[in-house]
Amino acid sequence: MAAICVDAGTTVIKAVGYDDSGAEAVVVRHSTSVSRPAPGQAEQDMGAVWEAVVRTVRGVAAELAGSVDFVAVTAQGDGCWLVDAAGEPTGPAILWNDGRAAATVDAWTRSGLAERAFRTNGSSAASGLPHAILTWLKEHDPARLERSAANLTCGGWIFSRLTGELAADESDASAPFMDLRARRYSAELLELFDLGWAARLLPELRDDARRVAGLTPGAATLLGLPAGTPVVMTPYDIAATALGAGAVRTGQACAILGTTLCVESLVERPDLDGEPVGITIALPGGYLRAFPTFAGTEVVQWACRLLGLAHPAELSELAALSEPGARGLSFQPYFSPAGERAPFSDPLARGAFLGMSFEHGREHVARAVLEGLTLVIQDCLAASGRPPRELRVCGGGAASALWLQLIADVTGLPVLRSADSEVGARGAFLVGLVATGAAANVRAAADDHVRLRESVHPRPGPYGTAYQDFLALRETGSRSWPLLAEMRSRT
């Protein structure tokens, strides 16, 4: 069953063509840009994202042998992708890592309102979620809200361009307005955030039985595919990636080493009584407990610029020249202007190098960066509860053998890397097979089509107390975050 699967990430749009055996046959990628029109803000041109999708899918369709049985779509989650009644953008998309509503989220957190919401939707508040962005828009740009008829996500936006239908997958809708147990929008949550007025903007929820719609004639012409080709709306990218990595059974875990570092595991039911951190995502037949951070491989790219390196691989090579522990240099990788959302929530969080002296060189900085990011992964694993037996990894950072060994050494878990180049697209493919009747369920599809590379096993070493030291330093540093926020406001 040949298929084309789109994974629309924040900075790269990918389309993968799968041949009749389910193997990756064609991969086309196009970069997209994120604009930052003001401090803390992150936006994208919705039309430019759609044009990139058209280019990638058309490129795959031109090379893929045989007829295409379906197109499946996964994409970045959260944010606000507002459209009017005709389905046209009313402005740029405001993204998941936008921080303009940080003060609102801070107030919700400190008042206990965010925790009350967690008991219904299983997700902590974050400035890039729709409730925070809509609250900000009501105060700062009410005219845009008046022009808007629906608030989509990136995946919903692409689905609407392909099919003409405005809808939301249950995974996209899980935070912040879904009652997870009932799997429906919650009027109580809308009222809790004083957003009853926004109910009209919530698109129709689509469950497993209603994932498929036909490709419109206009979109078919643009893509070079037959009109009516089934289009499958699949779970958004971090969820699709977990499935594509083969984390399809309760207790299996996956770590995405991408724009977000995200540690996630499959659970049978949402835990709404635990610590109010992370997010919970509705999936076919279960839930995904996820801890998506605000800062991942963007930190690696920042370090490359700082150190004058041309490619992330050079950062790993430089880090390998340092002894473990980076000669006592510690790195706190909370670099997003939006602060941090997992495995703790604090919009004021900021990063730091601690312990730096004249004894440290470029290699120690490189090593500290990778070790700091690795300790965030361990922090997310600790917050997720019961530790898994293994950790499946994917994303651009998984190309670094040194980083994978660090993850194994720090977590004490075997690390398994996917054989696919685009794991999110593979997850979309698995869901597409089920939605079109070509597979009985996602587990069966994963058993047939997910392949892994060799495992990286943990080694005994100097990281025995590294996690406890990391937490202690963060606790000390966090006391300065409010003062740093005040200093930023003055400048």
Secondary structure by P-SEA (a helix, b strand, c coil): ccbbbbbbcccbbbbbbbcccccccbbbbbbbbbbcccccbbbbcaaaaaaaaaaaaaaaaacccccccbbbbbccccccccccccccccccccccccccaaaaaaaaaaaaaaaaaaaccccccccccaaaaaaaaaaccaaaaaaccccccaaaaaaaaaccbbbbccccccccccccccccccaaaaaaaccccccccccccccccccbbbbcaaaaaaaccccccbbbbcccaaaaaaaaaccccccbbbbbccccbbbbbbbccccccccccbbbbbccccccbbbbbcccaaaaaaaaaaaccccaaaaaaaaaaccccccccccccccccccccccccccccccccccccccccaaaaaaaaaaaaaaaaaaaaaaacccccbbbbbccccccaaaaaaaaaaacbbbbbbccccaaaaaaaaaaaaaacccccaaaaaaacccccbbbbbccccccaaaaaaaaaaaaaaaaaaaaaaaaaac
